[in-house]
Amino acid sequence: PPAHSHNDWIGPPDKHSNLRPVIFYVSPEESPLERRLREARQEAQACDQRFWARHNRAFRQEKEEFIYSRLKAKGLKMRDETGQKATLNAEEMADFYKDFLSKNFRKHMQYNRDWYKRNFTITYLMGQVALARALRWLRWKKKNVGN
């Protein structure tokens, strides 16, 4: 982002996680509470990036292995005579998706629990920051009205 920007910047989707990374704006007057909030948001983003990059890599690898094994069982190759990549029908792929989700159920449950904890913390910190800013604004307003 440009040096004069005062906003968070959202980038294009990451090729591994498919999540859009955020470059967080750091105010020169950032309070310790605001820093805690920004760092919590950065850590949440990093956790999400790591989880989904690993998950998507495993998904793609297992999907390729599944397709290969099914095609091999049918006596087919990965590419047909025209060079096109061979595919399976929707019912066969549904078997893969069901198995993959079942096999990764615990990982998803743990991720969801952690996600809720992180986001509850972020929401709590956002409330504290909003209250601190409102009080700061009221003090400034009171001070300037008296002048």
Beta strands, then each sheet from edge to edge (+ up, - down):
strand 1: 9-10
strand 2: 22-23
sheet 1: 1+ 2-
end
